Amino acid sequence: MRLEHWQDVSRQRYSDLFRRVGAPWLWFSRLTMPDAALQAILTDPKIMLHAIRDDRGSLCGILELDFRISPACEIVYLGLTPDYTGQGHGEWLMSETLRLAWRDNITRVWLRTCTLDHPAALGFYRKHGFVPFKQEVEIYPDPRLTGHLPRDAAPQIPIITQQ
């Protein structure tokens, strides 16, 4: 596997990969952003965006690092497509992520996770030195009901409709 630094990536290309990686976990935030807001992120020199490619050249993951609030680096998105999870590739990806994140004068690398993420996510992050420091409750419309993700995304998460 290899990281491919994405600069000047189109919204469509980014969104396609974002969906492939994130749909199983109901990632939707980038899909609902106005074009100008997402374009500002995709072109910001303090945002480092990488696609992950397998040995055949297929796109199979995403990495987004945010250096806008110095001296910290937020791992905004880190993930592989479902066909690459559970095979040990995450170890390589986290190693590469931390190598890229701890640079210059960075004193803190952090990330967010949620109960909708892969069941092993929190343990994986803790294993790599991350320590929970805050818990929040967020409520948002189910992206499968708003049309941002297909209804068959994340079948392990029940769809609750109001009757």
GUKETOR-105782 format. One line per 5 residues: number of its first residue (from 1); their letters; for each residue x, y, z of N, C-alpha, C. Coordinates in nm, 4 decimals, always signed. Atoms other than C-alpha are relative to their C-alpha. Example, Ala and Ser with C-alpha at 12.3 -4.5 7.8 and 13.67 -1.06 7.14 Angstrom:
REM GUKETOR-105782
1 = as = +0.0890/-0.1190/+0.0000/+1.2300/-0.4500/+0.7800/+0.0900/+0.1200/+0.0000  -0.0820/-0.1190/-0.0060/+1.3670/-0.1060/+0.7140/-0.0770/+0.1090/+0.0730 .
//
This chain:
REM GUKETOR-105782
1 = mrleh = +0.0844/-0.1174/+0.0000/+0.0000/+0.0000/+0.0000/+0.0889/+0.1237/+0.0000  -0.0755/-0.1249/+0.0015/+0.1084/+0.3565/-0.0535/-0.0942/+0.1190/+0.0149  +0.0733/-0.1254/-0.0128/-0.0041/+0.7080/+0.0288/+0.0224/+0.0824/-0.1256  -0.0082/-0.0894/+0.1152/-0.0793/+0.9414/-0.2594/-0.0499/+0.1373/+0.0456  +0.0376/-0.1347/-0.0431/-0.0763/+1.3092/-0.1649/-0.0932/+0.0592/-0.1053 .
6 = wqdvs = +0.0987/-0.0588/+0.0914/-0.3870/+1.4677/-0.3170/+0.0027/+0.1505/+0.0140  +0.0097/-0.1451/+0.0072/-0.3604/+1.8301/-0.4172/-0.0930/+0.0319/-0.1161  +0.0921/-0.0414/+0.1061/-0.6222/+2.0063/-0.6248/-0.0928/-0.1133/-0.0434  +0.0920/+0.1092/+0.0302/-0.8503/+1.7037/-0.6026/-0.1405/+0.0575/-0.0186  +0.1361/-0.0482/+0.0229/-1.2013/+1.7535/-0.7356/-0.0921/-0.0457/+0.1124 .
11 = rqrys = +0.0996/+0.0370/-0.1010/-1.4989/+1.7471/-0.5028/-0.0549/-0.1394/-0.0299  +0.0584/+0.1290/+0.0385/-1.6392/+1.4508/-0.6975/+0.0929/-0.1159/+0.0341  -0.0952/+0.1078/-0.0269/-1.3240/+1.2402/-0.6699/+0.0144/-0.0221/+0.1508  -0.0102/+0.0085/-0.1447/-1.2875/+1.3208/-0.3010/-0.1255/-0.0641/+0.0587  +0.1266/+0.0500/-0.0551/-1.6558/+1.2541/-0.2277/-0.0197/-0.1480/-0.0304 .
16 = dlfrr = +0.0125/+0.1423/+0.0353/-1.6484/+0.9210/-0.4119/+0.0813/-0.0870/+0.0949  -0.0842/+0.0786/-0.0905/-1.3579/+0.7947/-0.2010/-0.0514/+0.0113/+0.1437  +0.0557/-0.0212/-0.1336/-1.5057/+0.9463/+0.1171/-0.1184/-0.0936/+0.0232  +0.1164/+0.0896/-0.0108/-1.8300/+0.7522/+0.0529/+0.0434/-0.1462/+0.0099  -0.0439/+0.1401/-0.0003/-1.6499/+0.4248/-0.0218/+0.0600/-0.0398/+0.1339 .
21 = vgapw = -0.0621/+0.0296/-0.1289/-1.4522/+0.4471/+0.3024/-0.1002/+0.0159/+0.1133  +0.0802/-0.0371/-0.1153/-1.7100/+0.6062/+0.5290/-0.1427/-0.0489/+0.0061  +0.1416/+0.0410/-0.0021/-2.0524/+0.4751/+0.4259/-0.0301/-0.1081/+0.1031  +0.0311/+0.1025/-0.1007/-2.0261/+0.1652/+0.6493/-0.0098/+0.0552/+0.1425  -0.0016/-0.0595/-0.1339/-1.9818/+0.4002/+0.9476/-0.0814/+0.1291/+0.0039 .
26 = lwfsr = +0.0874/-0.1168/+0.0146/-2.2277/+0.6680/+0.8324/+0.0753/+0.1323/+0.0002  -0.0691/-0.1272/+0.0204/-1.9622/+0.9296/+0.7559/-0.0824/+0.0798/-0.0998  +0.0806/-0.0800/+0.0916/-2.1577/+1.2102/+0.5971/+0.0366/+0.1476/-0.0015  -0.0200/-0.1445/-0.0168/-2.0242/+1.5501/+0.7098/+0.0515/+0.0680/-0.1263  -0.0543/-0.0614/+0.1218/-1.8237/+1.6203/+0.3945/-0.1016/-0.0035/-0.1144 .
31 = ltmpd = +0.0996/+0.0132/+0.1071/-2.1171/+1.5099/+0.1776/-0.1084/+0.1062/+0.0088  +0.1055/-0.0997/-0.0192/-2.3484/+1.7742/+0.3234/+0.0525/+0.1429/-0.0053  -0.0600/-0.1335/+0.0014/-2.1066/+2.0668/+0.3032/-0.0300/+0.0722/-0.1302  +0.0110/-0.0783/+0.1241/-2.1694/+2.3475/+0.0570/+0.1300/-0.0131/-0.0805  -0.1168/+0.0159/+0.0874/-1.9347/+2.3260/-0.2422/+0.1158/+0.0903/+0.0399 .
36 = aalqa = -0.1069/-0.0957/-0.0328/-1.7418/+2.6388/-0.1419/+0.0721/-0.0388/+0.1290  -0.0617/+0.0389/-0.1274/-1.6803/+2.5137/+0.2137/+0.0903/-0.1219/-0.0188  -0.0838/+0.1177/+0.0242/-1.5531/+2.1752/+0.0958/+0.1197/+0.0377/-0.0860  -0.1118/-0.0425/+0.0851/-1.3418/+2.3376/-0.1755/+0.1059/+0.0727/+0.0821  -0.0951/-0.0711/-0.0866/-1.1843/+2.5617/+0.0892/+0.0849/-0.0987/+0.0791 .
41 = iltdp = -0.0749/+0.1028/-0.0731/-1.0840/+2.2510/+0.2875/+0.0956/-0.0720/-0.0942  -0.0811/+0.0777/+0.0942/-0.9569/+2.0636/-0.0179/+0.1186/+0.0780/-0.0546  -0.1095/-0.0820/+0.0535/-0.7355/+2.3557/-0.1215/+0.0805/+0.0702/+0.1084  -0.0706/-0.0666/-0.1095/-0.6205/+2.4741/+0.2218/+0.1395/-0.0610/+0.0150  -0.1358/+0.0547/-0.0121/-0.2408/+2.4399/+0.2455/+0.0294/-0.0615/+0.1372 .
46 = kimlh = -0.0207/+0.0583/-0.1325/-0.2752/+2.3472/+0.6144/-0.0800/-0.1285/+0.0198  +0.0675/+0.1298/-0.0009/-0.4904/+2.0442/+0.5309/+0.0822/-0.0932/-0.0878  -0.0761/+0.0987/+0.0764/-0.2930/+1.7388/+0.4209/-0.0927/-0.1165/-0.0310  +0.0928/+0.1035/+0.0439/-0.5015/+1.4963/+0.2182/+0.0745/-0.1060/-0.0800  -0.0595/+0.1123/+0.0717/-0.3895/+1.1528/+0.1039/-0.1071/-0.1034/-0.0331 .
51 = airdd = +0.0750/+0.1203/+0.0335/-0.5562/+0.8700/-0.0791/+0.0949/-0.1164/+0.0262  -0.0804/+0.1207/-0.0179/-0.4373/+0.5172/-0.0058/-0.0270/-0.0893/-0.1193  +0.0110/+0.0916/+0.1142/-0.3685/+0.2862/-0.2978/+0.0606/-0.1348/+0.0378  -0.0544/+0.1339/-0.0229/-0.3148/-0.0870/-0.2895/+0.1086/-0.0293/-0.1036  -0.1094/+0.0349/+0.0904/-0.0420/-0.2710/-0.4799/-0.0432/-0.0105/-0.1456 .
56 = rgslc = +0.0515/+0.0011/+0.1375/-0.2665/-0.2844/-0.7896/-0.0346/+0.1409/-0.0478  +0.0301/-0.1374/+0.0362/-0.3179/+0.0927/-0.7836/-0.1425/+0.0429/+0.0291  +0.1391/-0.0334/-0.0308/-0.6790/+0.0816/-0.6621/-0.0077/+0.0864/+0.1251  +0.0229/-0.0827/-0.1179/-0.7995/+0.3490/-0.4214/-0.0680/-0.0826/+0.1077  +0.0565/+0.0843/-0.1058/-0.8691/+0.1835/-0.0882/-0.0019/+0.0672/+0.1368 .
61 = gilel = +0.0040/-0.0667/-0.1299/-0.8461/+0.4473/+0.1846/+0.0217/+0.1489/-0.0119  -0.0112/-0.1453/-0.0052/-0.8323/+0.8074/+0.2914/+0.0675/+0.0417/+0.1303  -0.0645/-0.0590/-0.1160/-0.6222/+1.0155/+0.5296/-0.0075/+0.1510/-0.0152  +0.0081/-0.1460/+0.0014/-0.6936/+1.3785/+0.6141/+0.0528/+0.0529/+0.1332  -0.0615/-0.0609/-0.1175/-0.4755/+1.5755/+0.8563/-0.0220/+0.1506/-0.0055 .
66 = dfris = +0.0287/-0.1429/-0.0089/-0.5609/+1.9264/+0.9746/+0.1018/+0.0662/+0.0928  -0.1034/-0.0724/-0.0742/-0.2745/+2.1545/+1.0848/-0.0385/+0.1458/+0.0213  +0.0400/-0.1411/-0.0058/-0.4808/+2.4763/+1.0978/+0.0089/+0.0609/+0.1392  -0.0066/-0.0545/-0.1357/-0.4757/+2.5114/+1.4769/+0.1319/-0.0450/+0.0630  -0.1340/+0.0309/-0.0493/-0.1110/+2.5185/+1.5752/+0.0028/+0.0096/+0.1529 .
71 = pacei = -0.0970/+0.0982/+0.0463/+0.0634/+2.3465/+1.7485/-0.0564/-0.1428/-0.0033  +0.0644/+0.1319/+0.0004/-0.1810/+2.0567/+1.6992/-0.0232/-0.0494/-0.1418  +0.0418/+0.0646/+0.1235/-0.2627/+1.8131/+1.4238/-0.1211/-0.0856/+0.0336  +0.1179/+0.0851/-0.0166/-0.6117/+1.6664/+1.4051/-0.0025/-0.1012/-0.1135  +0.0254/+0.1034/+0.0998/-0.6528/+1.3358/+1.2285/-0.1505/+0.0069/-0.0256 .
76 = vylgl = +0.1405/-0.0255/+0.0278/-0.9819/+1.4315/+1.0651/-0.0673/-0.1264/-0.0542  +0.0517/+0.1255/+0.0555/-1.0379/+1.1187/+0.8563/+0.1150/-0.0957/-0.0220  -0.0981/+0.1072/+0.0120/-0.8480/+0.7927/+0.8606/-0.0811/-0.1274/-0.0184  +0.0778/+0.1216/+0.0185/-0.9972/+0.4826/+0.7090/+0.0309/-0.0717/-0.1296  -0.0157/+0.0872/+0.1157/-0.9891/+0.1989/+0.4628/-0.1369/-0.0478/-0.0461 .
81 = tpdyt = +0.1241/+0.0575/+0.0503/-1.2596/+0.0573/+0.2409/-0.0234/-0.1344/+0.0684  +0.0318/+0.1228/-0.0751/-1.4397/-0.2429/+0.3926/+0.0806/-0.1229/-0.0412  -0.0740/+0.1179/+0.0440/-1.2501/-0.4963/+0.1810/+0.1459/+0.0000/+0.0461  -0.1370/-0.0070/-0.0503/-0.9222/-0.3815/+0.3407/+0.0077/+0.0078/+0.1518  -0.0038/-0.0054/-0.1463/-1.0241/-0.3673/+0.7067/+0.0176/-0.1405/+0.0564 .
86 = gqghg = -0.0167/+0.1281/-0.0683/-0.9338/-0.6419/+0.9505/+0.1113/-0.0865/-0.0553  -0.1091/+0.0771/+0.0603/-0.6237/-0.7471/+0.7550/+0.1379/+0.0495/+0.0421  -0.1278/-0.0516/-0.0467/-0.3537/-0.5563/+0.9411/+0.0468/+0.1256/-0.0706  -0.0409/-0.1201/+0.0730/-0.3376/-0.2659/+0.6951/-0.0107/+0.1262/+0.0868  +0.0161/-0.1146/-0.0884/-0.4517/-0.0279/+0.9692/+0.1266/+0.0316/+0.0773 .
91 = ewlms = -0.1263/-0.0220/-0.0707/-0.1206/-0.0759/+1.1505/+0.0941/+0.0836/-0.0860  -0.0842/-0.0767/+0.0923/+0.0696/+0.0462/+0.8457/-0.0536/+0.1421/-0.0151  +0.0601/-0.1313/+0.0205/-0.1763/+0.3311/+0.7921/+0.0192/+0.0899/+0.1221  -0.0195/-0.0818/-0.1197/-0.1543/+0.4503/+1.1535/+0.1463/+0.0408/+0.0143  -0.1427/-0.0328/-0.0059/+0.2250/+0.4351/+1.1438/+0.0321/+0.1153/-0.0949 .
96 = etlrl = -0.0218/-0.1069/+0.0981/+0.2290/+0.6495/+0.8298/-0.0683/+0.1293/+0.0439  +0.0745/-0.1170/-0.0472/-0.0320/+0.8832/+0.9769/+0.0786/+0.0734/+0.1083  -0.0746/-0.0624/-0.1093/+0.1702/+0.9459/+1.2915/+0.1327/+0.0582/-0.0485  -0.1244/-0.0534/+0.0586/+0.4893/+0.9924/+1.0883/-0.0266/+0.1360/-0.0646  +0.0338/-0.1264/+0.0655/+0.3168/+1.2672/+0.8875/-0.0508/+0.1053/+0.0982 .
101 = awrdn = +0.0621/-0.0930/-0.0951/+0.1342/+1.4218/+1.1841/+0.1025/+0.0662/+0.0919  -0.0999/-0.0548/-0.0938/+0.4303/+1.4635/+1.4198/+0.1107/+0.0661/-0.0800  -0.1000/-0.0723/+0.0776/+0.6189/+1.7269/+1.2254/+0.0143/+0.1411/+0.0539  -0.0256/-0.1385/-0.0376/+0.7626/+2.0719/+1.2717/-0.0171/+0.0191/+0.1508  +0.0174/-0.0322/-0.1414/+0.6417/+2.2143/+1.6029/-0.1273/-0.0594/+0.0591 .
106 = itrvw = +0.1234/+0.0615/-0.0487/+0.3427/+1.9857/+1.6563/+0.0246/-0.0580/+0.1391  -0.0119/+0.0513/-0.1366/+0.2905/+1.9115/+2.0261/-0.1169/-0.0897/+0.0377  +0.1182/+0.0809/-0.0307/-0.0447/+1.7336/+2.0073/-0.0586/-0.0554/-0.1294  +0.0709/+0.0645/+0.1104/-0.1983/+1.4837/+1.7651/-0.1249/-0.0606/+0.0606  +0.1255/+0.0463/-0.0578/-0.5634/+1.4067/+1.8259/-0.0987/-0.0366/-0.1105 .
111 = lrtct = +0.1051/+0.0399/+0.0934/-0.8743/+1.2648/+1.6627/-0.1308/-0.0154/+0.0749  +0.1330/+0.0271/-0.0552/-1.2430/+1.2087/+1.7157/-0.0437/-0.1373/-0.0505  +0.0629/+0.1231/+0.0442/-1.4249/+0.8795/+1.7025/-0.1403/+0.0009/+0.0579  +0.1358/+0.0029/-0.0525/-1.7813/+0.7826/+1.7711/-0.0494/-0.1441/+0.0069  +0.0544/+0.1343/-0.0198/-1.9980/+0.4874/+1.8611/-0.0443/-0.0641/-0.1314 .
116 = ldhpa = +0.0364/+0.0569/+0.1298/-2.0902/+0.4450/+1.4932/+0.1212/-0.0539/-0.0749  -0.1205/+0.0480/+0.0665/-1.7262/+0.3794/+1.3959/+0.0159/-0.1506/+0.0217  -0.0301/+0.1423/-0.0124/-1.5834/+0.0307/+1.3610/+0.0106/-0.0347/+0.1489  -0.0027/+0.0356/-0.1423/-1.6256/-0.1527/+1.6942/+0.1407/-0.0060/+0.0604  -0.1369/+0.0091/-0.0511/-1.2475/-0.1919/+1.7228/+0.0727/+0.1340/-0.0029 .
121 = algfy = -0.0690/-0.1285/+0.0189/-1.1698/+0.1768/+1.6530/+0.0595/+0.0551/+0.1296  -0.0503/-0.0594/-0.1235/-1.1383/+0.3014/+2.0101/+0.1185/-0.0792/+0.0552  -0.1115/+0.0828/-0.0458/-0.9178/+0.0085/+2.1138/+0.1237/+0.0170/-0.0869  -0.1103/-0.0217/+0.0942/-0.7047/+0.0584/+1.8024/+0.0701/+0.1316/+0.0300  -0.0594/-0.1302/-0.0294/-0.6514/+0.4259/+1.8827/+0.0733/-0.0018/+0.1333 .
126 = rkhgf = -0.0654/+0.0076/-0.1314/-0.5713/+0.3531/+2.2471/+0.1311/-0.0777/-0.0102  -0.1206/+0.0803/+0.0200/-0.3202/+0.0894/+2.1399/+0.1132/+0.0840/-0.0598  -0.0995/-0.0862/+0.0639/-0.1437/+0.3616/+1.9405/+0.0268/+0.1272/+0.0794  -0.0373/-0.1077/-0.0890/-0.1156/+0.5971/+2.2368/-0.1031/+0.1092/+0.0209  +0.1032/-0.1016/-0.0196/-0.4357/+0.7987/+2.2120/-0.0738/-0.0269/+0.1303 .
131 = vpfkq = +0.0669/+0.0082/-0.1286/-0.6147/+0.8714/+2.5386/-0.1302/+0.0784/-0.0092  +0.1261/-0.0756/+0.0017/-0.9843/+0.9635/+2.5629/+0.0095/+0.1202/+0.0943  -0.0064/-0.1197/-0.0849/-1.0150/+1.3188/+2.6948/-0.1329/+0.0728/+0.0090  +0.1268/-0.0702/-0.0014/-1.3712/+1.4228/+2.6259/-0.1064/-0.0894/-0.0627  +0.1119/+0.0737/+0.0567/-1.7110/+1.2730/+2.5569/-0.1113/+0.1003/-0.0287 .
136 = eveiy = +0.1076/-0.0895/+0.0410/-1.9896/+1.4509/+2.3709/-0.1149/-0.0817/-0.0558  +0.1161/+0.0599/+0.0640/-2.3384/+1.3686/+2.2516/-0.0362/+0.0878/-0.1189  +0.0391/-0.0722/+0.1207/-2.4186/+1.4682/+1.8958/-0.1247/-0.0666/-0.0561  +0.1226/+0.0518/+0.0610/-2.7564/+1.4303/+1.7337/-0.0115/+0.0622/-0.1380  +0.0142/-0.0488/+0.1369/-2.8045/+1.4585/+1.3600/-0.0929/-0.0936/-0.0758 .
141 = pdprl = +0.0885/+0.0857/+0.0795/-3.0446/+1.3283/+1.0986/+0.0777/-0.1158/-0.0631  -0.0626/+0.1167/+0.0610/-2.9651/+0.9808/+0.9670/+0.0258/+0.0318/-0.1477  -0.0310/-0.0347/+0.1388/-2.7828/+1.0405/+0.6353/-0.0623/-0.0955/-0.1018  +0.0706/+0.0918/+0.0908/-2.9616/+0.7368/+0.4868/-0.1417/+0.0493/-0.0236  +0.1350/-0.0534/+0.0158/-3.2928/+0.9148/+0.5434/+0.0007/+0.1351/-0.0704 .
146 = tghlp = -0.0090/-0.1292/+0.0682/-3.1696/+1.2495/+0.4098/+0.0433/-0.0150/-0.1454  -0.0437/+0.0238/+0.1370/-3.0402/+1.0886/+0.0891/+0.1487/+0.0223/-0.0234  -0.1436/-0.0204/+0.0165/-2.6717/+1.1613/+0.1531/+0.0756/-0.1322/-0.0112  -0.0552/+0.1349/+0.0132/-2.5985/+0.7882/+0.1811/-0.1148/-0.0926/-0.0388  +0.1074/+0.0931/+0.0375/-2.7892/+0.4930/+0.0359/-0.0609/-0.0670/+0.1230 .
151 = rdaap = +0.0692/+0.0628/-0.1139/-3.0433/+0.3226/+0.2621/+0.0677/-0.1286/+0.0451  -0.0650/+0.1250/-0.0393/-2.8373/+0.0018/+0.2590/+0.1394/+0.0217/+0.0611  -0.1283/-0.0269/-0.0667/-2.5269/+0.1766/+0.4032/-0.0118/-0.0367/+0.1477  -0.0080/+0.0323/-0.1427/-2.4222/+0.0621/+0.7502/-0.1171/-0.0858/+0.0479  +0.1142/+0.0831/-0.0388/-2.6709/-0.2262/+0.7811/+0.0023/-0.0424/+0.1471 .
156 = qipii = -0.0098/+0.0354/-0.1417/-2.5442/-0.2931/+1.1353/-0.0619/+0.1065/+0.0897  +0.0580/-0.1100/-0.0769/-2.6979/+0.0382/+1.2457/-0.1469/+0.0119/-0.0402  +0.1426/-0.0047/+0.0362/-3.0787/+0.0361/+1.2625/-0.0413/+0.1376/-0.0523  +0.0615/-0.1242/+0.0463/-3.2700/+0.2970/+1.0676/-0.1267/+0.0197/+0.0821  +0.1161/-0.0293/-0.0834/-3.5222/+0.4626/+1.2955/-0.0795/+0.1109/-0.0695 .
161 = tqq = +0.0859/-0.1003/+0.0632/-3.8069/+0.6395/+1.1248/-0.1110/+0.0334/+0.0989  +0.1080/-0.0418/-0.0882/-4.0698/+0.8378/+1.3060/-0.1322/-0.0461/-0.0612  +0.1305/+0.0481/+0.0479/-4.4168/+0.6877/+1.2788/-0.1091/+0.0964/+0.0366 .
//
